[in-house]
């Protein structure tokens, strides 16, 4: 299984120690919003906080990253690349808030 397949099929679960998704730095949020707008101009800076919160809410250990991405796109009526969802989750993993299960 290559990295892209693992990323799509990884099943994130919230760490029992974490109480929320954590906060991205202002600079990181600006950069991410700019990247996301290249995929879909409707994806704005103001949309990032609710998207991050909903990604957090969807991480139950059963849904894959691909399923989470699809749910976010439908719920917020935007097109978000898988790479951006992976970046958000990677930040939460690095912060110890999320564990990725194969």
Secondary structure, 3 states (H helix, E strand, C coil): CCHHHHHHHCEEEECCCCCCCCCCCHHHHHHHHHHHHHHCCCCCHHHHHHHHHHHHHHCECCCCHHHHHHHHHHHHCCCCCHHHHHHHHHHHHHCCCEEEEC
